[in-house]
């Protein structure tokens, strides 16, 4: 039994085998039974005993042995009921005592000298049995009593003279039916109130769990477990729709079967709700497959019909249930402010009466769940936004610190070499002055490269980069990018380009990306450098591979950030990969890093491949 079922049981929310609601209603009936057995029944017995004694003292001839016997047995039953309540459930004791009282009163009426006047006494035990036992038992017992009275009236000479007795018998049957009907209606009201209380408790428990959820997926899992367990489903799925309601962005599953895993998310995939069910849910409608037929459920007060036909909805719902291994099920939207933010799918391995078991729960609960889920999503988005702001702030501080360091280091060394060359107190020959100026020139060039990279980084933001796409052959782009790039003598650059591979892009920018990746492989990699270009699915793929050790796994996420350097080389500014990323993203593409078969690979994906002709 899962945690939610345990919580429901602790809250007395489950039905027992007799289809009666436990919890508050049962406790109330137990309290009534205890008062009846402990107080009301003994008081009535004592009153009757006192009445018989007073009558015997005042008019001794009126009291007959049958009266004394009936009163004595009734008093004994009252005492036995008080004793039995310690070992037997008090409600059952009250029902048994009512049944015994019915037999006693029936015997007393049959043997009484005035049956017409005593028949009405049978209404008392019938009422007790109807309240503490079942209405069917009360009606059946009253019918048996009426038949016994009718037979007695037909065979007893005394009853033949009392022609009104058969009328009392019919009145007894009518009274029993009325009492049974009222008791049955009372039970129905009790069940309706208990069901409403159960829904309120489920809503409260789910609302509390959703508030404690850390992310939308956790909230979806809590809803799936709670609703599935309460509605008696075998499987439950709660899906969250994207803002434009075009596809399922996230979902969670739950399974009741012990030892059986929940439906595999990879099997369901993003096609959990196909176009038919998606249109159905987004229009605010639901659908239930029960008893072999489909039923479309319209929202309250809706005048719009479902977008799809019943046959299309049935086919889509059956397909979804087949993937879940179920035979019947129901899909209900999660409405919020006039649109649907998600859907609940319940499935069963047999035929379920979803209209009776699930809809009374989901109709009032779905809007509350939608509101709670929307709040969790909003909190998640706000948290992500805050983290993004904090990350940007840290990056800004890191950028300022790195820029200051990177600018100060070559500038300080350059000024130092120049000042040394200009000193009059040191006798320097022409060779020494030349070396100092050479070092100063190297520092100046390094400073110039850093400034150019900073300017390039500032001008290549994806949202503001000015690009001029034009058709270009991939072979020409890579050849131009490698022109001027020289690898060490012990290393080689191998180029493999798919014939006729082409793309529509800004040639200068793409060449800059390829050049930066190859230079990065020369500086930080090992072995031969491979540059491959292929087309796949309308995209141009450019791979740059080398045999280096790559980047430690913990630093992969920082690889394309400005000034992310993981080597001790002094000729690297840490801006090249950041520039590559911004250029590629400006083209609508992606750039990634991976370790493939022990090699380091940078992959660039650009759209509009093959459009050059």
ZALUM-55035 format. One record per residue (C-alpha): x, z, y; residue number from 1. Coordinates in nm, 4 decimals. Layout:
% ZALUM-55035
X  Z  Y  NUM
...
//
This chain:
% ZALUM-55035
0.0000  0.0000  0.0000  1
0.1438  -0.0987  0.3355  2
0.1812  0.1193  0.6399  3
-0.1278  -0.0053  0.8179  4
-0.3491  0.0617  0.5150  5
-0.2060  0.4117  0.4968  6
-0.2848  0.4657  0.8625  7
-0.6385  0.3405  0.8129  8
-0.6852  0.5723  0.5193  9
-0.5538  0.8674  0.7152  10
-0.8104  0.7798  0.9783  11
-1.0875  0.7641  0.7152  12
-1.1506  0.3973  0.7758  13
-1.1723  0.2656  0.4202  14
-1.4843  0.2152  0.2095  15
-1.5121  0.3882  -0.1269  16
-1.6393  0.2448  -0.4578  17
-2.0021  0.3285  -0.3748  18
-1.9952  0.1109  -0.0605  19
-2.0524  0.4116  0.1640  20
-1.8498  0.4810  0.4732  21
-1.6193  0.7796  0.4659  22
-1.4971  0.9615  0.7709  23
-1.7161  1.0987  1.0459  24
-2.0465  0.9972  0.8817  25
-1.9564  1.1568  0.5498  26
-1.8335  1.4734  0.7158  27
-2.1577  1.4947  0.9116  28
-2.3678  1.4523  0.5957  29
-2.1542  1.7108  0.4157  30
-2.2174  1.9551  0.7001  31
-2.5919  1.8928  0.6768  32
-2.5847  1.9387  0.2988  33
-2.3934  2.2638  0.3336  34
-2.6485  2.3994  0.5793  35
-2.9340  2.2876  0.3570  36
-2.7929  2.4468  0.0408  37
-2.6622  2.7616  0.2064  38
-2.9398  2.8332  0.4566  39
-3.2476  2.6095  0.4621  40
-3.3131  2.5969  0.0858  41
-3.2811  2.9767  0.0373  42
-3.4953  3.0404  0.3474  43
-3.7724  2.8148  0.2152  44
-3.7529  2.9806  -0.1270  45
-3.7627  3.3283  0.0277  46
-4.0589  3.2274  0.2450  47
-4.2513  3.0963  -0.0549  48
-4.1679  3.4091  -0.2587  49
-4.2851  3.6307  0.0281  50
-4.6018  3.4250  0.0692  51
-4.6837  3.4600  -0.3031  52
-4.6207  3.8353  -0.2964  53
-4.8409  3.8886  0.0071  54
-5.1161  3.6766  -0.1458  55
-5.0898  3.8707  -0.4759  56
-5.1213  4.2002  -0.2890  57
-5.4123  4.0887  -0.0719  58
-5.6007  3.8719  -0.3209  59
-5.4618  3.9350  -0.6709  60
-5.6991  3.6896  -0.8378  61
-5.5763  3.3922  -0.6370  62
-5.2175  3.4030  -0.7721  63
-5.1771  3.2472  -1.1155  64
-4.8886  3.2715  -1.3636  65
-4.7950  2.9099  -1.2891  66
-4.7438  3.0043  -0.9242  67
-4.5125  3.2898  -1.0129  68
-4.3190  3.0776  -1.2607  69
-4.2722  2.7931  -1.0098  70
-4.1577  3.0264  -0.7353  71
-3.9154  3.2055  -0.9681  72
-3.7595  2.8833  -1.0915  73
-3.7281  2.7532  -0.7326  74
-3.5482  3.0737  -0.6273  75
-3.3156  3.0452  -0.9279  76
-3.2343  2.6849  -0.8376  77
-3.1467  2.7926  -0.4831  78
-2.9055  3.0570  -0.6122  79
-2.7462  2.8131  -0.8607  80
-2.7007  2.5570  -0.5807  81
-2.5175  2.8132  -0.3657  82
-2.2849  2.8921  -0.6563  83
-2.2335  2.5261  -0.7524  84
-2.1200  2.4231  -0.4037  85
-1.7859  2.5930  -0.4720  86
-1.6961  2.3530  -0.7566  87
-1.9120  2.0462  -0.6891  88
-1.9234  1.8396  -0.3667  89
-2.1929  1.9927  -0.1518  90
-2.3717  1.6615  -0.0872  91
-2.4080  1.6061  -0.4612  92
-2.5348  1.9625  -0.5002  93
-2.8015  1.8970  -0.2364  94
-2.9071  1.5738  -0.4090  95
-2.9261  1.7444  -0.7511  96
-3.1224  2.0371  -0.6147  97
-3.3637  1.7940  -0.4485  98
-3.4137  1.6152  -0.7812  99
-3.4794  1.9468  -0.9593  100
-3.7215  2.0463  -0.6824  101
-3.9063  1.7188  -0.7298  102
-3.9513  1.7927  -1.1007  103
-4.0623  2.1486  -1.0238  104
-4.3150  2.0414  -0.7625  105
-4.4400  1.7640  -0.9896  106
-4.4963  2.0116  -1.2728  107
-4.6620  2.2542  -1.0396  108
-4.8977  1.9852  -0.9059  109
-4.9912  1.8716  -1.2572  110
-5.0681  2.2236  -1.3730  111
-5.2198  2.3395  -1.0467  112
-5.5907  2.4132  -1.0137  113
-5.5961  2.2367  -0.6756  114
-5.3798  1.9235  -0.7174  115
-5.5241  1.7474  -0.4163  116
-5.3868  2.0152  -0.1859  117
-5.0420  2.0447  -0.3485  118
-4.9559  1.6750  -0.3893  119
-4.8213  1.6619  -0.0331  120
-4.5463  1.9083  -0.1344  121
-4.3682  1.6221  -0.3151  122
-4.2709  1.4683  0.0203  123
-4.0196  1.7479  0.0743  124
-3.7923  1.6818  -0.2313  125
-3.8358  1.3045  -0.1852  126
-3.6969  1.3362  0.1684  127
-3.4049  1.5495  0.0455  128
-3.3136  1.2987  -0.2266  129
-3.3449  1.0040  0.0143  130
-3.1056  1.1642  0.2625  131
-2.8450  1.3231  0.0358  132
-2.8588  1.0797  -0.2610  133
-2.9813  0.7203  -0.2280  134
-3.3016  0.5654  -0.1014  135
-3.3466  0.3719  -0.4255  136
-3.3367  0.6904  -0.6300  137
-3.5918  0.8524  -0.3994  138
-3.8318  0.5583  -0.4229  139
-3.7887  0.5311  -0.7996  140
-3.8452  0.9050  -0.8483  141
-4.1552  0.9003  -0.6267  142
-4.2972  0.6061  -0.8200  143
-4.2409  0.7933  -1.1475  144
-4.4068  1.1015  -0.9981  145
-4.7018  0.8941  -0.8757  146
-4.7412  0.7398  -1.2216  147
-4.7363  1.0854  -1.3805  148
-4.9997  1.2084  -1.1367  149
-5.2156  0.9045  -1.1970  150
-5.1939  0.9567  -1.5760  151
-5.2761  1.3254  -1.5324  152
-5.5731  1.2387  -1.3139  153
-5.7004  1.0038  -1.5823  154
-5.6656  1.2524  -1.8703  155
-5.7479  1.5912  -1.7156  156
-6.1109  1.6966  -1.6802  157
-6.0217  1.8900  -1.3686  158
-5.8640  1.5835  -1.2076  159
-6.1663  1.3669  -1.2910  160
-6.3818  1.5984  -1.0875  161
-6.1320  1.5855  -0.8006  162
-6.1836  1.2211  -0.7120  163
-5.9594  1.2604  -0.4074  164
-5.6497  1.3165  -0.6216  165
-5.5865  0.9434  -0.6976  166
-5.6027  0.8797  -0.3245  167
-5.3350  1.1480  -0.2778  168
-5.1327  0.9744  -0.5428  169
-5.1440  0.6469  -0.3514  170
-5.0618  0.8348  -0.0361  171
-4.7588  0.9827  -0.2127  172
-4.6317  0.6345  -0.2977  173
-4.6855  0.5186  0.0604  174
-4.5093  0.8254  0.1978  175
-4.2167  0.7723  -0.0410  176
-4.1833  0.4099  0.0637  177
-4.1916  0.5090  0.4309  178
-3.9352  0.7841  0.3781  179
-3.7134  0.5481  0.1781  180
-3.7419  0.2780  0.4435  181
-3.6522  0.5194  0.7241  182
-3.3630  0.6637  0.5242  183
-3.2386  0.3119  0.4473  184
-3.2542  0.2168  0.8148  185
-3.0669  0.5342  0.8969  186
-2.7951  0.4377  0.6500  187
-2.7734  0.0920  0.8042  188
-2.7349  0.2461  1.1496  189
-2.4677  0.4779  1.0124  190
-2.2778  0.1848  0.8667  191
-2.3063  -0.0149  1.1879  192
-2.1782  0.2803  1.3889  193
-1.9007  0.3412  1.1366  194
-1.8037  -0.0267  1.1503  195
-1.7970  -0.0150  1.5304  196
-1.5893  0.3025  1.5140  197
-1.3554  0.1349  1.2670  198
-1.3117  -0.1616  1.5004  199
-1.2455  0.0697  1.7927  200
-0.9855  0.2589  1.5927  201
-0.8219  -0.0635  1.4802  202
-0.8175  -0.1876  1.8398  203
-0.6691  0.1411  1.9612  204
-0.4053  0.1490  1.6885  205
-0.3102  -0.2150  1.7419  206
-0.2983  -0.1691  2.1185  207
-0.0646  0.1259  2.0736  208
0.1560  -0.0655  1.8318  209
0.1643  -0.3727  2.0557  210
0.2678  -0.1590  2.3529  211
0.5556  -0.0262  2.1425  212
0.6630  -0.3751  2.0317  213
0.9992  -0.4937  2.1589  214
0.9243  -0.8656  2.1518  215
0.6312  -1.1042  2.0909  216
0.7254  -1.1614  1.7267  217
0.7047  -0.7894  1.6564  218
0.3640  -0.7793  1.8275  219
0.2455  -1.0806  1.6244  220
0.3562  -0.9073  1.3034  221
0.1667  -0.5905  1.3979  222
-0.1504  -0.7905  1.4692  223
-0.1208  -0.9860  1.1430  224
-0.0792  -0.6680  0.9392  225
-0.3538  -0.4752  1.1164  226
-0.6189  -0.7467  1.1214  227
-0.5362  -0.8714  0.7722  228
-0.5531  -0.5255  0.6154  229
-0.8747  -0.4311  0.7947  230
-1.0576  -0.7587  0.7276  231
-0.9694  -0.7579  0.3577  232
-0.7647  -1.0790  0.3716  233
-0.4955  -1.1763  0.1222  234
-0.2761  -1.3466  0.3840  235
-0.2802  -1.3304  0.7609  236
-0.1020  -1.5383  1.0236  237
-0.0984  -1.4827  1.3987  238
0.0339  -1.7744  1.6034  239
0.1385  -1.7876  1.9673  240
0.0835  -2.1156  2.1508  241
0.3149  -2.2674  2.4067  242
0.1999  -2.2480  2.7690  243
0.0704  -2.6059  2.7629  244
-0.1137  -2.5384  2.4320  245
0.0499  -2.8368  2.2629  246
0.2195  -2.6622  1.9717  247
0.2818  -2.3245  1.8052  248
0.5867  -2.1648  1.9622  249
0.6039  -1.8549  1.7418  250
0.4103  -1.6936  1.4590  251
0.4204  -1.4020  1.2151  252
0.2821  -1.3722  0.8621  253
0.1547  -1.0890  0.6392  254
0.0589  -1.0672  0.2719  255
-0.1472  -0.7988  0.0988  256
-0.0366  -0.8685  -0.2596  257
0.2114  -0.6061  -0.3773  258
0.5474  -0.7593  -0.4640  259
0.4416  -1.0981  -0.3312  260
0.6318  -1.2258  -0.0271  261
0.4493  -1.3429  0.2810  262
0.4221  -1.7200  0.3352  263
0.7612  -1.8733  0.4064  264
0.7877  -1.9567  0.7783  265
1.0138  -2.2514  0.6975  266
0.7409  -2.3965  0.4746  267
0.4740  -2.3581  0.7415  268
0.7019  -2.4740  1.0201  269
0.5852  -2.5715  1.3651  270
0.2964  -2.7696  1.2124  271
0.1051  -2.4513  1.1340  272
-0.1896  -2.5787  1.3358  273
-0.2278  -2.9547  1.3223  274
-0.3854  -3.1512  1.6075  275
-0.7403  -3.0909  1.4805  276
-0.7089  -2.7129  1.4492  277
-0.5081  -2.7001  1.7717  278
-0.7872  -2.8771  1.9635  279
-1.0407  -2.6496  1.7967  280
-0.8568  -2.3313  1.8956  281
-0.7785  -2.4515  2.2483  282
-1.1485  -2.5264  2.3044  283
-1.2230  -2.1627  2.2256  284
-1.3873  -2.2341  1.8885  285
-1.3129  -2.0934  1.5457  286
-1.3880  -2.2113  1.1945  287
-1.4540  -2.0394  0.8627  288
-1.4371  -2.1900  0.5153  289
-1.6633  -1.9781  0.2948  290
-1.8897  -2.0473  -0.0021  291
-1.7399  -2.3965  -0.0200  292
-1.8664  -2.4977  0.3253  293
-1.7180  -2.5090  0.6749  294
-1.8755  -2.3179  0.9632  295
-1.7647  -2.3779  1.3223  296
-1.7844  -2.0612  1.5316  297
-1.8571  -2.1170  1.9012  298
-1.7549  -1.8572  2.1607  299
-2.0288  -1.6433  2.3072  300
-2.2125  -1.8217  2.5880  301
-2.0356  -2.1516  2.5190  302
-2.2312  -2.4746  2.5642  303
-1.9438  -2.7013  2.4556  304
-1.9161  -2.8349  2.1044  305
-1.5996  -2.8493  1.9009  306
-1.3792  -3.1481  1.9769  307
-1.3467  -3.2569  1.6132  308
-1.6110  -3.3257  1.3517  309
-1.6902  -3.0800  1.0749  310
-1.5261  -3.2988  0.8105  311
-1.2001  -3.3240  1.0059  312
-1.1959  -2.9485  1.0664  313
-1.2670  -2.8803  0.7002  314
-0.9856  -3.1121  0.5884  315
-0.7370  -2.9500  0.8268  316
-0.8383  -2.5954  0.7339  317
-0.8273  -2.6737  0.3617  318
-0.4799  -2.8217  0.4030  319
-0.3583  -2.5061  0.5769  320
-0.5160  -2.2794  0.3135  321
-0.3611  -2.4852  0.0362  322
-0.0175  -2.4202  0.1835  323
-0.1056  -2.0491  0.1781  324
-0.2306  -2.0653  -0.1807  325
-0.5804  -1.9561  -0.0700  326
-0.9323  -2.0816  -0.1392  327
-1.1171  -1.9567  0.1684  328
-1.0202  -1.8570  0.5175  329
-1.0987  -1.8368  0.8839  330
-0.9208  -1.9340  1.2049  331
-1.0129  -1.7567  1.5293  332
-0.8665  -1.8183  1.8776  333
-0.7122  -1.5510  2.0970  334
-0.8859  -1.6157  2.4311  335
-0.7473  -1.5060  2.7655  336
-0.8705  -1.6097  3.1112  337
-1.0493  -1.9219  2.9933  338
-0.7845  -2.0576  2.7589  339
-0.6365  -1.9718  2.4204  340
-0.2894  -1.8218  2.3969  341
-0.2857  -1.8109  2.0187  342
-0.4854  -1.7961  1.6975  343
-0.5490  -1.5663  1.4015  344
-0.5661  -1.7185  1.0534  345
-0.7019  -1.5105  0.7632  346
-0.6941  -1.6394  0.4061  347
-0.8270  -1.5119  0.0750  348
-0.7528  -1.6028  -0.2846  349
-1.1265  -1.6001  -0.3651  350
-1.4550  -1.6689  -0.1926  351
-1.4948  -1.4345  0.1040  352
-1.7911  -1.3780  0.3315  353
-1.5850  -1.4071  0.6497  354
-1.8926  -1.4191  0.8738  355
-1.9832  -1.0681  0.7581  356
-1.6420  -0.9060  0.7106  357
-1.4104  -1.0684  0.9647  358
-1.6180  -1.2031  1.2536  359
-1.7731  -0.8663  1.3550  360
-1.4163  -0.7360  1.3794  361
-1.2501  -1.0341  1.5461  362
-1.5124  -1.1290  1.8057  363
-1.4707  -0.8130  2.0191  364
-1.1091  -0.7550  1.9158  365
-0.9583  -1.1003  1.9824  366
-0.9716  -1.0789  2.3656  367
-0.8103  -0.7341  2.3567  368
-0.5345  -0.8577  2.1274  369
-0.4802  -1.1615  2.3500  370
-0.4424  -0.9395  2.6567  371
-0.1950  -0.7118  2.4774  372
0.0030  -1.0062  2.3455  373
0.0153  -1.1683  2.6888  374
0.1475  -0.8428  2.8309  375
0.4250  -0.8315  2.5698  376
0.5196  -1.1924  2.6491  377
0.5216  -1.1147  3.0204  378
0.7441  -0.8107  2.9670  379
0.9765  -1.0222  2.7523  380
0.9979  -1.2915  3.0191  381
1.0622  -1.0351  3.2900  382
1.3301  -0.8716  3.0782  383
1.4954  -1.2074  3.0136  384
1.4777  -1.2921  3.3832  385
1.6366  -0.9593  3.4720  386
1.9096  -1.0135  3.2155  387
1.9681  -1.3618  3.3551  388
2.0017  -1.2203  3.7047  389
2.2433  -0.9555  3.5807  390
2.4391  -1.2198  3.3892  391
2.4584  -1.4426  3.6953  392
2.5734  -1.1481  3.9034  393
2.8466  -1.0669  3.6513  394
2.9472  -1.4317  3.6414  395
2.9660  -1.4376  4.0198  396
3.1916  -1.1337  4.0243  397
3.3985  -1.2791  3.7423  398
3.4226  -1.6137  3.9191  399
3.5370  -1.4562  4.2462  400
3.7966  -1.2466  4.0661  401
3.9279  -1.5426  3.8667  402
3.9325  -1.7804  4.1617  403
4.1204  -1.5246  4.3683  404
4.3729  -1.4742  4.0904  405
4.4102  -1.8413  4.0084  406
4.4618  -1.9384  4.3722  407
4.6936  -1.6506  4.4582  408
4.9326  -1.6987  4.1645  409
5.0460  -2.0615  4.2267  410
5.0298  -2.0145  4.6028  411
5.2519  -1.7061  4.5915  412
5.5074  -1.8710  4.3656  413
5.5124  -2.1888  4.5731  414
5.5673  -1.9972  4.8963  415
5.8391  -1.7929  4.7264  416
6.0329  -2.1030  4.6201  417
6.0007  -2.2610  4.9664  418
6.1097  -1.9436  5.1475  419
6.4101  -1.9118  4.9168  420
6.5111  -2.2707  4.9883  421
6.4850  -2.2074  5.3642  422
6.6919  -1.8864  5.3729  423
7.0113  -1.9075  5.5855  424
7.1827  -1.6067  5.4306  425
7.2171  -1.7773  5.0941  426
7.4537  -2.0647  5.0378  427
7.2595  -2.3059  4.8186  428
7.3923  -2.6358  4.6959  429
7.1816  -2.9510  4.6863  430
7.1011  -2.9067  4.3170  431
6.9656  -2.5543  4.3634  432
6.7528  -2.6616  4.6600  433
6.6192  -2.9502  4.4534  434
6.5236  -2.7142  4.1689  435
6.3468  -2.4768  4.4084  436
6.1544  -2.7615  4.5663  437
6.0687  -2.8991  4.2214  438
5.9225  -2.5626  4.1228  439
5.7364  -2.5433  4.4528  440
5.5990  -2.8942  4.3943  441
5.4817  -2.7935  4.0430  442
5.3057  -2.4912  4.1888  443
5.1458  -2.7078  4.4555  444
5.0268  -2.9575  4.1942  445
4.8801  -2.6752  3.9883  446
4.7055  -2.5435  4.2976  447
4.5753  -2.8942  4.3732  448
4.4414  -2.9318  4.0160  449
4.2646  -2.5977  4.0453  450
4.1035  -2.6915  4.3760  451
3.9926  -3.0277  4.2347  452
3.8382  -2.8568  3.9316  453
3.6559  -2.6114  4.1561  454
3.5234  -2.8961  4.3675  455
3.4197  -3.0847  4.0555  456
3.2461  -2.7772  3.9187  457
3.0580  -2.7252  4.2429  458
2.9455  -3.0881  4.2579  459
2.8356  -3.1160  3.8938  460
2.5436  -2.8757  3.8772  461
2.2792  -3.0378  3.6531  462
2.0019  -3.0082  3.9110  463
2.2033  -3.1564  4.1989  464
2.4516  -3.3923  4.0324  465
2.4262  -3.7467  4.1640  466
2.4640  -3.9801  3.8680  467
2.4324  -4.3580  3.8524  468
2.3319  -4.4594  3.4995  469
2.4186  -4.8092  3.3883  470
2.4589  -4.9797  3.0499  471
2.8033  -4.9365  2.8987  472
2.9694  -4.9916  2.5619  473
3.0968  -4.6744  2.3974  474
3.4274  -4.8397  2.3070  475
3.4957  -4.9296  2.6706  476
3.4087  -4.5773  2.7902  477
3.6401  -4.4065  2.5422  478
3.9240  -4.6527  2.6001  479
3.9044  -4.5999  2.9759  480
3.8863  -4.2230  2.9326  481
4.2006  -4.2151  2.7165  482
4.3953  -4.4388  2.9532  483
4.6563  -4.2134  3.1070  484
4.6131  -3.9354  2.8482  485
4.9340  -3.8917  2.6529  486
4.9624  -3.6858  2.3351  487
5.2877  -3.5220  2.2197  488
5.5073  -3.7337  1.9983  489
5.4214  -3.5330  1.6858  490
5.0485  -3.5744  1.7412  491
4.8282  -3.8825  1.7437  492
4.4888  -3.9813  1.8829  493
4.2669  -4.1716  1.6400  494
3.9610  -4.3486  1.7803  495
3.6683  -4.4610  1.5642  496
3.3754  -4.6207  1.7452  497
3.0665  -4.7609  1.5792  498
3.0422  -5.1361  1.6486  499
2.7982  -5.2234  1.9273  500
2.7447  -4.8536  2.0129  501
2.6270  -4.8339  2.3730  502
2.4534  -4.6000  2.6133  503
2.2939  -4.5943  2.9584  504
2.4899  -4.3342  3.1564  505
2.7221  -4.2789  3.4502  506
3.0436  -4.4288  3.3167  507
3.2803  -4.2333  3.5412  508
3.1181  -3.9019  3.4535  509
3.1159  -3.9725  3.0789  510
3.4823  -4.0769  3.0916  511
3.5584  -3.7472  3.2652  512
3.3895  -3.5591  2.9816  513
3.5815  -3.7448  2.7089  514
3.9093  -3.7063  2.8976  515
3.8566  -3.3306  2.9439  516
3.7747  -3.2801  2.5752  517
4.0805  -3.4742  2.4599  518
4.3078  -3.2899  2.7034  519
4.1587  -2.9623  2.5789  520
4.2403  -3.0640  2.2197  521
4.5971  -3.1519  2.3203  522
4.6522  -2.8204  2.4968  523
4.4835  -2.5824  2.2548  524
4.4585  -2.7717  1.9236  525
4.6883  -2.8859  1.6502  526
4.7369  -3.1940  1.4340  527
4.5827  -3.5331  1.4851  528
4.3034  -3.5751  1.7382  529
4.0037  -3.7817  1.6341  530
3.7521  -3.9342  1.8733  531
3.4407  -4.0663  1.6950  532
3.1385  -4.2365  1.8515  533
2.8191  -4.3141  1.6573  534
2.4504  -4.3621  1.7322  535
2.1667  -4.1714  1.5689  536
1.7984  -4.1519  1.6565  537
1.8403  -4.3148  1.9978  538
2.1297  -4.0850  2.0967  539
2.5036  -4.1488  2.1314  540
2.7182  -3.8906  1.9494  541
3.0789  -3.8457  2.0629  542
3.2897  -3.6092  1.8498  543
3.6381  -3.4831  1.9382  544
3.8114  -3.3100  1.6454  545
4.1495  -3.1458  1.5877  546
4.3137  -2.9127  1.3342  547
4.3480  -2.6104  1.5598  548
4.2294  -2.2566  1.4855  549
3.9449  -2.2876  1.7326  550
3.7803  -2.0083  1.9259  551
3.7077  -1.6619  1.7791  552
3.3379  -1.6365  1.6772  553
3.2722  -1.3586  1.9246  554
3.3735  -1.5842  2.2161  555
3.1830  -1.9002  2.1208  556
2.8911  -1.8171  2.3534  557
3.1340  -1.7922  2.6483  558
3.3160  -2.1170  2.5677  559
3.1396  -2.3347  2.8264  560
3.1385  -2.0769  3.1063  561
3.3709  -2.1169  3.4055  562
3.7178  -1.9583  3.3642  563
3.6600  -1.8915  2.9947  564
4.0170  -1.9069  2.8665  565
4.1266  -1.7787  2.5273  566
4.4902  -1.8888  2.5294  567
4.8016  -1.7931  2.7228  568
4.8824  -2.1437  2.8487  569
4.9468  -2.1537  3.2227  570
4.8372  -2.5167  3.2657  571
4.4714  -2.4432  3.1910  572
4.2248  -2.3423  3.4621  573
3.9350  -2.2628  3.2259  574
3.7030  -2.5036  3.4098  575
3.7256  -2.8205  3.2027  576
3.4615  -2.7334  2.9404  577
3.2263  -2.5956  3.2075  578
3.2526  -2.9284  3.3921  579
3.1810  -3.1160  3.0683  580
2.8691  -2.9109  3.0045  581
2.7209  -2.9664  3.3505  582
2.7840  -3.3426  3.3359  583
2.6294  -3.3777  2.9899  584
2.3246  -3.1656  3.0798  585
2.2753  -3.3718  3.3954  586
2.2337  -3.6735  3.1660  587
1.9735  -3.4876  2.9578  588
2.2153  -3.4391  2.6696  589
2.3821  -3.1490  2.4940  590
2.7346  -3.0373  2.4141  591
2.8291  -2.8030  2.1335  592
3.1173  -2.6487  1.9441  593
3.1503  -2.5930  1.5701  594
3.4001  -2.5415  1.2897  595
3.3580  -2.8187  1.0329  596
3.5644  -2.8140  0.7113  597
3.8390  -2.6099  0.8774  598
3.8536  -2.8337  1.1829  599
3.7460  -2.7781  1.5430  600
3.4743  -3.0144  1.6635  601
3.3222  -3.0687  2.0079  602
3.0098  -3.2864  1.9930  603
2.8468  -3.4585  2.2908  604
2.4966  -3.6011  2.2492  605
2.3714  -3.8436  2.5135  606
2.0223  -3.9996  2.5195  607
1.9401  -4.3670  2.5725  608
2.1842  -4.4875  2.3086  609
2.1613  -4.8562  2.2182  610
1.9814  -4.9442  2.5427  611
2.2767  -5.1377  2.6763  612
2.2166  -5.4367  2.4499  613
//
